[in-house]
Amino acid sequence: PKVFNDAVLGHVELHPCCVAVVDTPEFQRLRGLKQLGPTEYVYPAAGHTRFAHSLGVSFLAGKLVEKLSHQVSPPLHITEREILCVKLAGLCHDLGH
């Protein structure tokens, strides 16, 4: 796994499949796209790229589905593969921008 340091979330660990996506030119392009557009002119600390946003979404979506996978009543029977698919979906959701 690869670890990224996020200002809000702390250390974000990525599954090797997610790292393979992050290492593509298509994903790296998100580093140059601002998530909040011109907002940083009014709020200078709001400099947030779609790259960082996508890493955070993947991490938080993974945490959510992991929490749901431990739900007892009713049991959801969420597999590790399904958890990985949710993480990948969170990671890739902005690639069309």
DRENBASE-502443 format. One record per residue: residue in one letter; x, y, z of N, C-alpha, C, O in turn; residue number from 0. Coordinates in nm, 4 decimals, m for minus. Example, Ala and Ser with C-alpha at 12.3 -4.5 7.8 and 13.67 -1.06 7.14 Angstrom:
BEGIN
<pt r="A" n_px="1.3190" n_py="m0.5690" n_pz="0.7800" ca_px="1.2300" ca_py="m0.4500" ca_pz="0.7800" c_px="1.3200" c_py="m0.3300" c_pz="0.7800" o_px="1.4236" o_py="m0.3319" o_pz="0.8465" k="0"/>
<pt r="S" n_px="1.2850" n_py="m0.2250" n_pz="0.7080" ca_px="1.3670" ca_py="m0.1060" ca_pz="0.7140" c_px="1.2900" c_py="0.0030" c_pz="0.7870" o_px="1.3409" o_py="0.1138" o_pz="0.8039" k="1"/>
END
This chain:
BEGIN
<pt r="P" n_px="0.0824" n_py="m0.1204" n_pz="0.0000" ca_px="0.0000" ca_py="0.0000" ca_pz="0.0000" c_px="0.0865" c_py="0.1264" c_pz="0.0000" o_px="0.2000" o_py="0.1264" o_pz="0.0477" k="0"/>
<pt r="K" n_px="0.0307" n_py="0.2315" n_pz="m0.0537" ca_px="0.0980" ca_py="0.3607" ca_pz="m0.0569" c_px="0.0261" c_py="0.4524" c_pz="0.0413" o_px="m0.0959" o_py="0.4450" o_pz="0.0556" k="1"/>
<pt r="V" n_px="0.1015" n_py="0.5388" n_pz="0.1090" ca_px="0.0436" ca_py="0.6275" ca_pz="0.2089" c_px="0.0601" c_py="0.7722" c_pz="0.1640" o_px="0.1694" o_py="0.8152" o_pz="0.1271" k="2"/>
<pt r="F" n_px="m0.0508" n_py="0.8467" n_pz="0.1679" ca_px="m0.0518" ca_py="0.9899" ca_pz="0.1397" c_px="m0.0826" c_py="1.0617" c_pz="0.2697" o_px="m0.1571" o_py="1.0105" o_pz="0.3532" k="3"/>
<pt r="N" n_px="m0.0258" n_py="1.1795" n_pz="0.2870" ca_px="m0.0562" ca_py="1.2596" ca_pz="0.4047" c_px="m0.1563" c_py="1.3673" c_pz="0.3648" o_px="m0.1269" o_py="1.4521" o_pz="0.2806" k="4"/>
<pt r="D" n_px="m0.2740" n_py="1.3634" n_pz="0.4254" ca_px="m0.3798" ca_py="1.4595" ca_pz="0.3975" c_px="m0.3916" c_py="1.5556" c_pz="0.5147" o_px="m0.3857" o_py="1.5139" o_pz="0.6304" k="5"/>
<pt r="A" n_px="m0.4083" n_py="1.6845" n_pz="0.4854" ca_px="m0.4150" ca_py="1.7859" ca_pz="0.5902" c_px="m0.5335" c_py="1.7655" c_pz="0.6840" o_px="m0.5252" o_py="1.8009" o_pz="0.8016" k="6"/>
<pt r="V" n_px="m0.6422" n_py="1.7099" n_pz="0.6349" ca_px="m0.7620" ca_py="1.6902" ca_pz="0.7164" c_px="m0.7697" c_py="1.5479" c_pz="0.7714" o_px="m0.7976" o_py="1.5281" o_pz="0.8896" k="7"/>
<pt r="L" n_px="m0.7450" n_py="1.4494" n_pz="0.6860" ca_px="m0.7644" ca_py="1.3090" ca_pz="0.7227" c_px="m0.6410" c_py="1.2432" c_pz="0.7840" o_px="m0.6500" o_py="1.1335" o_pz="0.8391" k="8"/>
<pt r="G" n_px="m0.5277" n_py="1.3087" n_pz="0.7747" ca_px="m0.4049" ca_py="1.2464" ca_pz="0.8243" c_px="m0.3475" c_py="1.1519" c_pz="0.7207" o_px="m0.3476" o_py="1.1824" o_pz="0.6015" k="9"/>
<pt r="H" n_px="m0.2985" n_py="1.0374" n_pz="0.7656" ca_px="m0.2386" ca_py="0.9408" ca_pz="0.6746" c_px="m0.3474" c_py="0.8588" c_pz="0.6058" o_px="m0.4295" o_py="0.7944" o_pz="0.6711" k="10"/>
<pt r="V" n_px="m0.3462" n_py="0.8627" n_pz="0.4731" ca_px="m0.4432" ca_py="0.7899" ca_pz="0.3921" c_px="m0.3681" c_py="0.6785" c_pz="0.3205" o_px="m0.2799" o_py="0.7043" o_pz="0.2386" k="11"/>
<pt r="E" n_px="m0.4041" n_py="0.5545" n_pz="0.3522" ca_px="m0.3388" ca_py="0.4385" ca_pz="0.2920" c_px="m0.4231" c_py="0.3883" c_pz="0.1752" o_px="m0.5441" o_py="0.3702" o_pz="0.1881" k="12"/>
<pt r="L" n_px="m0.3577" n_py="0.3660" n_pz="0.0607" ca_px="m0.4283" ca_py="0.3195" ca_pz="m0.0586" c_px="m0.3939" c_py="0.1752" c_pz="m0.0912" o_px="m0.2785" o_py="0.1335" o_pz="m0.0815" k="13"/>
<pt r="H" n_px="m0.4955" n_py="0.1002" n_pz="m0.1297" ca_px="m0.4795" ca_py="m0.0369" ca_pz="m0.1764" c_px="m0.3955" c_py="m0.0346" c_pz="m0.3047" o_px="m0.4032" o_py="0.0625" o_pz="m0.3800" k="14"/>
<pt r="P" n_px="m0.3166" n_py="m0.1371" n_pz="m0.3316" ca_px="m0.2354" ca_py="m0.1406" ca_pz="m0.4540" c_px="m0.3147" c_py="m0.1195" c_pz="m0.5833" o_px="m0.2622" o_py="m0.0614" o_pz="m0.6783" k="15"/>
<pt r="C" n_px="m0.4393" n_py="m0.1652" n_pz="m0.5886" ca_px="m0.5222" ca_py="m0.1405" ca_pz="m0.7085" c_px="m0.5519" c_py="0.0085" c_pz="m0.7231" o_px="m0.5549" o_py="0.0610" o_pz="m0.8344" k="16"/>
<pt r="C" n_px="m0.5736" n_py="0.0753" n_pz="m0.6120" ca_px="m0.5980" ca_py="0.2201" ca_pz="m0.6151" c_px="m0.4709" c_py="0.2939" c_pz="m0.6559" o_px="m0.4768" o_py="0.3929" o_pz="m0.7290" k="17"/>
<pt r="V" n_px="m0.3563" n_py="0.2458" n_pz="m0.6088" ca_px="m0.2283" ca_py="0.3072" ca_pz="m0.6458" c_px="m0.2077" c_py="0.2963" c_pz="m0.7967" o_px="m0.1577" o_py="0.3898" o_pz="m0.8594" k="18"/>
<pt r="A" n_px="m0.2456" n_py="0.1838" n_pz="m0.8549" ca_px="m0.2324" ca_py="0.1657" ca_pz="m0.9994" c_px="m0.3142" c_py="0.2702" c_pz="m1.0750" o_px="m0.2708" o_py="0.3190" o_pz="m1.1794" k="19"/>
<pt r="V" n_px="m0.4317" n_py="0.3049" n_pz="m1.0234" ca_px="m0.5147" ca_py="0.4084" ca_pz="m1.0861" c_px="m0.4507" c_py="0.5457" c_pz="m1.0667" o_px="m0.4424" o_py="0.6247" o_pz="m1.1607" k="20"/>
<pt r="V" n_px="m0.4057" n_py="0.5737" n_pz="m0.9448" ca_px="m0.3442" ca_py="0.7038" ca_pz="m0.9148" c_px="m0.2210" c_py="0.7276" c_pz="m1.0031" o_px="m0.1928" o_py="0.8415" o_pz="m1.0404" k="21"/>
<pt r="D" n_px="m0.1498" n_py="0.6236" n_pz="m1.0355" ca_px="m0.0274" ca_py="0.6369" ca_pz="m1.1145" c_px="m0.0511" c_py="0.6575" c_pz="m1.2638" o_px="0.0451" o_py="0.6685" o_pz="m1.3397" k="22"/>
<pt r="T" n_px="m0.1756" n_py="0.6629" n_pz="m1.3073" ca_px="m0.2039" ca_py="0.6841" ca_pz="m1.4499" c_px="m0.1990" c_py="0.8331" c_pz="m1.4842" o_px="m0.2251" o_py="0.9171" o_pz="m1.3981" k="23"/>
<pt r="P" n_px="m0.1658" n_py="0.8664" n_pz="m1.6089" ca_px="m0.1666" ca_py="1.0072" ca_pz="m1.6502" c_px="m0.3048" c_py="1.0716" c_pz="m1.6361" o_px="m0.3152" o_py="1.1904" o_pz="m1.6054" k="24"/>
<pt r="E" n_px="m0.4096" n_py="0.9939" n_pz="m1.6582" ca_px="m0.5459" ca_py="1.0465" ca_pz="m1.6482" c_px="m0.5761" c_py="1.0936" c_pz="m1.5065" o_px="m0.6400" o_py="1.1970" o_pz="m1.4871" k="25"/>
<pt r="F" n_px="m0.5303" n_py="1.0176" n_pz="m1.4080" ca_px="m0.5549" ca_py="1.0578" ca_pz="m1.2695" c_px="m0.4626" c_py="1.1712" c_pz="m1.2280" o_px="m0.5047" o_py="1.2633" o_pz="m1.1579" k="26"/>
<pt r="Q" n_px="m0.3385" n_py="1.1653" n_pz="m1.2704" ca_px="m0.2418" ca_py="1.2696" ca_pz="m1.2353" c_px="m0.2852" c_py="1.4065" c_pz="m1.2872" o_px="m0.2493" o_py="1.5094" o_pz="m1.2299" k="27"/>
<pt r="R" n_px="m0.3625" n_py="1.4073" n_pz="m1.3959" ca_px="m0.4141" ca_py="1.5327" ca_pz="m1.4514" c_px="m0.4985" c_py="1.6090" c_pz="m1.3494" o_px="m0.5079" o_py="1.7316" o_pz="m1.3562" k="28"/>
<pt r="L" n_px="m0.5598" n_py="1.5376" n_pz="m1.2550" ca_px="m0.6448" ca_py="1.6007" ca_pz="m1.1535" c_px="m0.5657" c_py="1.6921" c_pz="m1.0601" o_px="m0.6245" o_py="1.7767" o_pz="m0.9927" k="29"/>
<pt r="R" n_px="m0.4338" n_py="1.6763" n_pz="m1.0552" ca_px="m0.3512" ca_py="1.7624" ca_pz="m0.9700" c_px="m0.3634" c_py="1.9094" c_pz="m1.0112" o_px="m0.3505" o_py="1.9992" o_pz="m0.9280" k="30"/>
<pt r="G" n_px="m0.3882" n_py="1.9328" n_pz="m1.1396" ca_px="m0.3958" ca_py="2.0697" ca_pz="m1.1898" c_px="m0.5358" c_py="2.1285" c_pz="m1.1931" o_px="m0.5536" o_py="2.2427" o_pz="m1.2355" k="31"/>
<pt r="L" n_px="m0.6349" n_py="2.0531" n_pz="m1.1493" ca_px="m0.7732" ca_py="2.1011" ca_pz="m1.1518" c_px="m0.8188" c_py="2.1381" c_pz="m1.0115" o_px="m0.8125" o_py="2.0567" o_pz="m0.9194" k="32"/>
<pt r="K" n_px="m0.8645" n_py="2.2609" n_pz="m0.9964" ca_px="m0.9113" ca_py="2.3068" ca_pz="m0.8654" c_px="m1.0510" c_py="2.2539" c_pz="m0.8375" o_px="m1.1399" o_py="2.2616" o_pz="m0.9224" k="33"/>
<pt r="Q" n_px="m1.0690" n_py="2.2011" n_pz="m0.7193" ca_px="m1.1998" ca_py="2.1493" ca_pz="m0.6791" c_px="m1.2987" c_py="2.2633" c_pz="m0.6567" o_px="m1.4170" o_py="2.2499" o_pz="m0.6876" k="34"/>
<pt r="L" n_px="m1.2508" n_py="2.3747" n_pz="m0.6033" ca_px="m1.3410" ca_py="2.4831" ca_pz="m0.5633" c_px="m1.3324" c_py="2.6051" c_pz="m0.6543" o_px="m1.3847" o_py="2.7110" o_pz="m0.6198" k="35"/>
<pt r="G" n_px="m1.2680" n_py="2.5921" n_pz="m0.7688" ca_px="m1.2603" ca_py="2.7023" ca_pz="m0.8644" c_px="m1.1969" c_py="2.8264" c_pz="m0.8046" o_px="m1.0937" o_py="2.8176" o_pz="m0.7380" k="36"/>
<pt r="P" n_px="m1.2578" n_py="2.9424" n_pz="m0.8276" ca_px="m1.1984" ca_py="3.0683" ca_pz="m0.7811" c_px="m1.2212" c_py="3.0971" c_pz="m0.6321" o_px="m1.1870" o_py="3.2056" o_pz="m0.5853" k="37"/>
<pt r="T" n_px="m1.2774" n_py="3.0036" n_pz="m0.5581" ca_px="m1.3049" ca_py="3.0240" ca_pz="m0.4155" c_px="m1.1800" c_py="3.0626" c_pz="m0.3378" o_px="m1.1875" o_py="3.1368" o_pz="m0.2399" k="38"/>
<pt r="E" n_px="m1.0641" n_py="3.0117" n_pz="m0.3821" ca_px="m0.9418" ca_py="3.0410" ca_pz="m0.3064" c_px="m0.9038" c_py="3.1892" c_pz="m0.3108" o_px="m0.8212" o_py="3.2335" o_pz="m0.2310" k="39"/>
<pt r="Y" n_px="m0.9624" n_py="3.2662" n_pz="m0.4025" ca_px="m0.9372" ca_py="3.4104" ca_pz="m0.4037" c_px="m1.0026" c_py="3.4785" c_pz="m0.2831" o_px="m0.9528" o_py="3.5792" o_pz="m0.2327" k="40"/>
<pt r="V" n_px="m1.1146" n_py="3.4219" n_pz="m0.2378" ca_px="m1.1842" ca_py="3.4750" ca_pz="m0.1210" c_px="m1.1351" c_py="3.4055" c_pz="0.0063" o_px="m1.1174" o_py="3.4691" o_pz="0.1102" k="41"/>
<pt r="Y" n_px="m1.1134" n_py="3.2743" n_pz="m0.0034" ca_px="m1.0655" ca_py="3.1940" ca_pz="0.1093" c_px="m0.9326" c_py="3.1303" c_pz="0.0692" o_px="m0.9318" o_py="3.0207" o_pz="0.0133" k="42"/>
<pt r="P" n_px="m0.8212" n_py="3.1963" n_pz="0.0964" ca_px="m0.6910" ca_py="3.1472" ca_pz="0.0507" c_px="m0.6562" c_py="3.0051" c_pz="0.0945" o_px="m0.5795" o_py="2.9371" o_pz="0.0263" k="43"/>
<pt r="A" n_px="m0.7102" n_py="2.9597" n_pz="0.2050" ca_px="m0.6807" ca_py="2.8245" ca_pz="0.2521" c_px="m0.7637" c_py="2.7186" c_pz="0.1795" o_px="m0.7494" o_py="2.5994" o_pz="0.2068" k="44"/>
<pt r="A" n_px="m0.8497" n_py="2.7609" n_pz="0.0882" ca_px="m0.9381" ca_py="2.6670" ca_pz="0.0183" c_px="m0.8742" c_py="2.6121" c_pz="m0.1095" o_px="m0.9455" o_py="2.5679" o_pz="m0.1995" k="45"/>
<pt r="G" n_px="m0.7427" n_py="2.6141" n_pz="m0.1185" ca_px="m0.6746" ca_py="2.5584" ca_pz="m0.2355" c_px="m0.6797" c_py="2.4069" c_pz="m0.2320" o_px="m0.5973" o_py="2.3435" o_pz="m0.1662" k="46"/>
<pt r="H" n_px="m0.7738" n_py="2.3492" n_pz="m0.3009" ca_px="m0.8024" ca_py="2.2058" ca_pz="m0.2938" c_px="m0.8139" c_py="2.1536" c_pz="m0.4365" o_px="m0.8972" o_py="2.2015" o_pz="m0.5135" k="47"/>
<pt r="T" n_px="m0.7316" n_py="2.0562" n_pz="m0.4723" ca_px="m0.7370" ca_py="2.0023" ca_pz="m0.6088" c_px="m0.8316" c_py="1.8826" c_pz="m0.6155" o_px="m0.8648" o_py="1.8213" o_pz="m0.5140" k="48"/>
<pt r="R" n_px="m0.8729" n_py="1.8519" n_pz="m0.7353" ca_px="m0.9556" ca_py="1.7324" ca_pz="m0.7551" c_px="m0.8760" c_py="1.6058" c_pz="m0.7229" o_px="m0.9340" o_py="1.5034" o_pz="m0.6867" k="49"/>
<pt r="F" n_px="m0.7442" n_py="1.6126" n_pz="m0.7361" ca_px="m0.6573" ca_py="1.5003" ca_pz="m0.6990" c_px="m0.6732" c_py="1.4703" c_pz="m0.5494" o_px="m0.7058" o_py="1.3577" o_pz="m0.5117" k="50"/>
<pt r="A" n_px="m0.6503" n_py="1.5703" n_pz="m0.4653" ca_px="m0.6609" ca_py="1.5519" ca_pz="m0.3207" c_px="m0.8036" c_py="1.5150" c_pz="m0.2807" o_px="m0.8248" o_py="1.4304" o_pz="m0.1938" k="51"/>
<pt r="H" n_px="m0.9004" n_py="1.5789" n_pz="m0.3445" ca_px="m1.0416" ca_py="1.5503" ca_pz="m0.3169" c_px="m1.0733" c_py="1.4035" c_pz="m0.3461" o_px="m1.1392" o_py="1.3371" o_pz="m0.2661" k="52"/>
<pt r="S" n_px="m1.0269" n_py="1.3534" n_pz="m0.4592" ca_px="m1.0554" ca_py="1.2143" ca_pz="m0.4975" c_px="m0.9904" c_py="1.1148" c_pz="m0.4024" o_px="m1.0496" o_py="1.0115" o_pz="m0.3710" k="53"/>
<pt r="L" n_px="m0.8696" n_py="1.1447" n_pz="m0.3562" ca_px="m0.8060" ca_py="1.0578" ca_pz="m0.2566" c_px="m0.8895" c_py="1.0539" c_pz="m0.1287" o_px="m0.9098" o_py="0.9475" o_pz="m0.0701" k="54"/>
<pt r="G" n_px="m0.9375" n_py="1.1701" n_pz="m0.0862" ca_px="m1.0199" ca_py="1.1770" ca_pz="0.0338" c_px="m1.1524" c_py="1.1057" c_pz="0.0198" o_px="m1.1977" o_py="1.0387" o_pz="0.1126" k="55"/>
<pt r="V" n_px="m1.2152" n_py="1.1199" n_pz="m0.0968" ca_px="m1.3435" ca_py="1.0519" ca_pz="m0.1200" c_px="m1.3239" c_py="0.9003" c_pz="m0.1153" o_px="m1.4043" o_py="0.8288" o_pz="m0.0555" k="56"/>
<pt r="S" n_px="m1.2178" n_py="0.8524" n_pz="m0.1779" ca_px="m1.1887" ca_py="0.7092" ca_pz="m0.1765" c_px="m1.1712" c_py="0.6594" c_pz="m0.0333" o_px="m1.2269" o_py="0.5566" o_pz="0.0050" k="57"/>
<pt r="F" n_px="m1.0936" n_py="0.7331" n_pz="0.0444" ca_px="m1.0672" ca_py="0.6958" ca_pz="0.1829" c_px="m1.1965" c_py="0.6937" c_pz="0.2650" o_px="m1.2244" o_py="0.5964" o_pz="0.3351" k="58"/>
<pt r="L" n_px="m1.2749" n_py="0.8013" n_pz="0.2558" ca_px="m1.3969" ca_py="0.8102" ca_pz="0.3366" c_px="m1.5046" c_py="0.7123" c_pz="0.2911" o_px="m1.5766" o_py="0.6563" o_pz="0.3738" k="59"/>
<pt r="A" n_px="m1.5161" n_py="0.6912" n_pz="0.1602" ca_px="m1.6127" ca_py="0.5932" ca_pz="0.1097" c_px="m1.5744" c_py="0.4534" c_pz="0.1582" o_px="m1.6604" o_py="0.3731" o_pz="0.1943" k="60"/>
<pt r="G" n_px="m1.4442" n_py="0.4258" n_pz="0.1583" ca_px="m1.3970" ca_py="0.2973" ca_pz="0.2089" c_px="m1.4282" c_py="0.2798" c_pz="0.3560" o_px="m1.4708" o_py="0.1721" o_pz="0.3978" k="61"/>
<pt r="K" n_px="m1.4074" n_py="0.3849" n_pz="0.4362" ca_px="m1.4385" ca_py="0.3784" ca_pz="0.5796" c_px="m1.5878" c_py="0.3521" c_pz="0.6019" o_px="m1.6258" o_py="0.2734" o_pz="0.6886" k="62"/>
<pt r="L" n_px="m1.6714" n_py="0.4191" n_pz="0.5223" ca_px="m1.8156" ca_py="0.4013" ca_pz="0.5359" c_px="m1.8574" c_py="0.2571" c_pz="0.5076" o_px="m1.9299" o_py="0.1965" o_pz="0.5865" k="63"/>
<pt r="V" n_px="m1.8117" n_py="0.2026" n_pz="0.3952" ca_px="m1.8547" ca_py="0.0682" ca_pz="0.3582" c_px="m1.7913" c_py="m0.0371" c_pz="0.4505" o_px="m1.8505" o_py="m0.1424" o_pz="0.4742" k="64"/>
<pt r="E" n_px="m1.6712" n_py="m0.0086" n_pz="0.5025" ca_px="m1.6129" ca_py="m0.1004" ca_pz="0.6012" c_px="m1.6982" c_py="m0.1031" c_pz="0.7280" o_px="m1.7217" o_py="m0.2091" o_pz="0.7859" k="65"/>
<pt r="K" n_px="m1.7436" n_py="0.0132" n_pz="0.7697" ca_px="m1.8312" ca_py="0.0215" ca_pz="0.8875" c_px="m1.9618" c_py="m0.0550" c_pz="0.8616" o_px="m2.0093" o_py="m0.1289" o_pz="0.9479" k="66"/>
<pt r="L" n_px="m2.0187" n_py="m0.0367" n_pz="0.7427" ca_px="m2.1420" ca_py="m0.1081" ca_pz="0.7078" c_px="m2.1203" c_py="m0.2591" c_pz="0.7009" o_px="m2.2112" o_py="m0.3364" o_pz="0.7309" k="67"/>
<pt r="S" n_px="m2.0003" n_py="m0.3009" n_pz="0.6614" ca_px="m1.9728" ca_py="m0.4449" ca_pz="0.6493" c_px="m1.9736" c_py="m0.5151" c_pz="0.7850" o_px="m1.9910" o_py="m0.6368" o_pz="0.7919" k="68"/>
<pt r="H" n_px="m1.9549" n_py="m0.4391" n_pz="0.8923" ca_px="m1.9562" ca_py="m0.4970" ca_pz="1.0269" c_px="m2.0932" c_py="m0.4865" c_pz="1.0932" o_px="m2.1110" o_py="m0.5269" o_pz="1.2081" k="69"/>
<pt r="Q" n_px="m2.1890" n_py="m0.4323" n_pz="1.0200" ca_px="m2.3254" ca_py="m0.4191" ca_pz="1.0731" c_px="m2.3824" c_py="m0.5585" c_pz="1.1000" o_px="m2.3671" o_py="m0.6495" o_pz="1.0186" k="70"/>
<pt r="V" n_px="m2.4474" n_py="m0.5739" n_pz="1.2139" ca_px="m2.4985" ca_py="m0.7048" ca_pz="1.2543" c_px="m2.6445" c_py="m0.7240" c_pz="1.2162" o_px="m2.6833" o_py="m0.8320" o_pz="1.1719" k="71"/>
<pt r="S" n_px="m2.7254" n_py="m0.6206" n_pz="1.2330" ca_px="m2.8682" ca_py="m0.6371" ca_pz="1.2099" c_px="m2.9215" c_py="m0.5286" c_pz="1.1180" o_px="m2.9267" o_py="m0.4129" o_pz="1.1597" k="72"/>
<pt r="P" n_px="m2.9607" n_py="m0.5590" n_pz="0.9977" ca_px="m2.9443" ca_py="m0.6872" ca_pz="0.9300" c_px="m2.8020" c_py="m0.6995" c_pz="0.8737" o_px="m2.7408" o_py="m0.5994" o_pz="0.8363" k="73"/>
<pt r="P" n_px="m2.7503" n_py="m0.8218" n_pz="0.8678" ca_px="m2.6165" ca_py="m0.8401" ca_pz="0.8114" c_px="m2.6177" c_py="m0.8098" c_pz="0.6612" o_px="m2.7087" o_py="m0.8516" o_pz="0.5897" k="74"/>
<pt r="L" n_px="m2.5175" n_py="m0.7379" n_pz="0.6149" ca_px="m2.5146" ca_py="m0.6972" ca_pz="0.4736" c_px="m2.4246" c_py="m0.7850" c_pz="0.3873" o_px="m2.4334" o_py="m0.7799" o_pz="0.2646" k="75"/>
<pt r="H" n_px="m2.3393" n_py="m0.8644" n_pz="0.4485" ca_px="m2.2515" ca_py="m0.9576" ca_pz="0.3762" c_px="m2.1689" c_py="m0.8873" c_pz="0.2682" o_px="m2.1624" o_py="m0.9342" o_pz="0.1546" k="76"/>
<pt r="I" n_px="m2.1071" n_py="m0.7769" n_pz="0.3031" ca_px="m2.0230" ca_py="m0.7003" ca_pz="0.2104" c_px="m1.8859" c_py="m0.7656" c_pz="0.2054" o_px="m1.8234" o_py="m0.7883" o_pz="0.3090" k="77"/>
<pt r="T" n_px="m1.8396" n_py="m0.7955" n_pz="0.0859" ca_px="m1.7107" ca_py="m0.8631" ca_pz="0.0690" c_px="m1.5962" c_py="m0.7619" c_pz="0.0587" o_px="m1.6188" o_py="m0.6431" o_pz="0.0357" k="78"/>
<pt r="E" n_px="m1.4744" n_py="m0.8104" n_pz="0.0760" ca_px="m1.3555" ca_py="m0.7263" ca_pz="0.0597" c_px="m1.3476" c_py="m0.6710" c_pz="m0.0822" o_px="m1.3047" o_py="m0.5576" o_pz="m0.1033" k="79"/>
<pt r="R" n_px="m1.3889" n_py="m0.7510" n_pz="m0.1779" ca_px="m1.3896" ca_py="m0.7066" ca_pz="m0.3180" c_px="m1.4857" c_py="m0.5896" c_pz="m0.3376" o_px="m1.4545" o_py="m0.4944" o_pz="m0.4092" k="80"/>
<pt r="E" n_px="m1.6019" n_py="m0.5968" n_pz="m0.2744" ca_px="m1.6995" ca_py="m0.4886" ca_pz="m0.2840" c_px="m1.6479" c_py="m0.3617" c_pz="m0.2158" o_px="m1.6720" o_py="m0.2510" o_pz="m0.2639" k="81"/>
<pt r="I" n_px="m1.5775" n_py="m0.3778" n_pz="m0.1050" ca_px="m1.5172" ca_py="m0.2630" ca_pz="m0.0374" c_px="m1.4158" c_py="m0.1967" c_pz="m0.1294" o_px="m1.4127" o_py="m0.0742" o_pz="m0.1410" k="82"/>
<pt r="L" n_px="m1.3327" n_py="m0.2776" n_pz="m0.1952" ca_px="m1.2345" ca_py="m0.2240" ca_pz="m0.2892" c_px="m1.3035" c_py="m0.1530" c_pz="m0.4059" o_px="m1.2571" o_py="m0.0481" o_pz="m0.4505" k="83"/>
<pt r="C" n_px="m1.4129" n_py="m0.2088" n_pz="m0.4549" ca_px="m1.4868" ca_py="m0.1449" ca_pz="m0.5657" c_px="m1.5392" c_py="m0.0076" c_pz="m0.5248" o_px="m1.5371" o_py="0.0854" o_pz="m0.6055" k="84"/>
<pt r="V" n_px="m1.5859" n_py="0.0066" n_pz="m0.4014" ca_px="m1.6347" ca_py="0.1360" ca_pz="m0.3532" c_px="m1.5188" c_py="0.2352" c_pz="m0.3446" o_px="m1.5332" o_py="0.3514" o_pz="m0.3825" k="85"/>
<pt r="K" n_px="m1.4039" n_py="0.1890" n_pz="m0.2946" ca_px="m1.2862" ca_py="0.2757" ca_pz="m0.2871" c_px="m1.2444" c_py="0.3218" c_pz="m0.4271" o_px="m1.2123" o_py="0.4390" o_pz="m0.4468" k="86"/>
<pt r="L" n_px="m1.2447" n_py="0.2310" n_pz="m0.5228" ca_px="m1.2088" ca_py="0.2659" ca_pz="m0.6604" c_px="m1.3101" c_py="0.3632" c_pz="m0.7211" o_px="m1.2725" o_py="0.4551" o_pz="m0.7938" k="87"/>
<pt r="A" n_px="m1.4373" n_py="0.3429" n_pz="m0.6912" ca_px="m1.5401" ca_py="0.4339" ca_pz="m0.7419" c_px="m1.5200" c_py="0.5745" c_pz="m0.6855" o_px="m1.5311" o_py="0.6731" o_pz="m0.7584" k="88"/>
<pt r="G" n_px="m1.4906" n_py="0.5836" n_pz="m0.5559" ca_px="m1.4631" ca_py="0.7144" ca_pz="m0.4958" c_px="m1.3420" c_py="0.7789" c_pz="m0.5563" o_px="m1.3392" o_py="0.9003" o_pz="m0.5768" k="89"/>
<pt r="L" n_px="m1.2411" n_py="0.6988" n_pz="m0.5853" ca_px="m1.1178" ca_py="0.7498" ca_pz="m0.6437" c_px="m1.1425" c_py="0.8034" c_pz="m0.7846" o_px="m1.0861" o_py="0.9061" o_pz="m0.8223" k="90"/>
<pt r="C" n_px="m1.2246" n_py="0.7361" n_pz="m0.8615" ca_px="m1.2425" ca_py="0.7682" ca_pz="m1.0037" c_px="m1.3580" c_py="0.8633" c_pz="m1.0336" o_px="m1.3775" o_py="0.9007" o_pz="m1.1493" k="91"/>
<pt r="H" n_px="m1.4340" n_py="0.9030" n_pz="m0.9338" ca_px="m1.5578" ca_py="0.9764" ca_pz="m0.9614" c_px="m1.5367" c_py="1.1107" c_pz="m1.0311" o_px="m1.6299" o_py="1.1608" o_pz="m1.0939" k="92"/>
<pt r="D" n_px="m1.4188" n_py="1.1705" n_pz="m1.0226" ca_px="m1.3940" ca_py="1.3016" ca_pz="m1.0852" c_px="m1.3129" c_py="1.2924" c_pz="m1.2149" o_px="m1.2769" o_py="1.3954" o_pz="m1.2719" k="93"/>
<pt r="L" n_px="m1.2846" n_py="1.1743" n_pz="m1.2609" ca_px="m1.1976" ca_py="1.1626" ca_pz="m1.3797" c_px="m1.2570" c_py="1.2255" c_pz="m1.5053" o_px="m1.1829" o_py="1.2563" o_pz="m1.5986" k="94"/>
<pt r="G" n_px="m1.3861" n_py="1.2450" n_pz="m1.5101" ca_px="m1.4492" ca_py="1.3052" ca_pz="m1.6271" c_px="m1.4376" c_py="1.4565" c_pz="m1.6336" o_px="m1.4759" o_py="1.5167" o_pz="m1.7340" k="95"/>
<pt r="H" n_px="m1.3859" n_py="1.5190" n_pz="m1.5294" ca_px="m1.3745" ca_py="1.6660" ca_pz="m1.5283" c_px="m1.2566" c_py="1.7110" c_pz="m1.6104" o_px="m1.2310" o_py="1.8309" o_pz="m1.6211" k="96"/>
END
